Amino acid sequence: RGEQAIRQGDSEIAEAWSDQAAEYWKQAISLTPGNYIEAHNWLKITGR
């Protein structure tokens, strides 16, 4: 939904969805640290 909000030009909503996604990815990575390499890189790149 964050990417959809970006396409629609709603950066505030996009940021909120991306922040929520980051929290979910952080939880997933903490449960299985060796997995989700792409998500880990996304968190680094976006500064989350």
N, C-alpha and C positions, 0 to 999 in steps of 0.2 A: 504493500500500500504506500510505502514511502516513495518508491519510484513512480507510482501512479500520481501521487501528489506533486512530485517534481514536474512531470509532464504537463500537469494542469496549472503549473505556476504557483502552487501554494507551498512556499518554502517553509513556513512555520509548521504546518502539519507534517511535511516531509521530514523535518528535523525531529519531531516528536516520535514518529514511527521508527525512524532510524535509531534513535536513542533506545526505544523499547526493544528493537531487534538486537542491539548491542548487548543489552542486559541478558536476553535469552541466550545469545551466543557465548557470553562469559560463563553462564551457568553450565552450558553444554561442554565447553572446553574444560572447565574445572572438574567435571565428572569423568571425562576421557581426554586427558591432556595430549595424547599423541594423535588424536583425530582432529578433523575440522581445520586443517592447515589453511585453507582459503579464508575461512571465517577469521582465523587468528590474524592473518595478513590484513584483512579488511579492517579489523579493529585497530591495528597499528596505523594503517594508512589514513584512516579517518580521525585518528587521535582519540579514540574511545577507549 
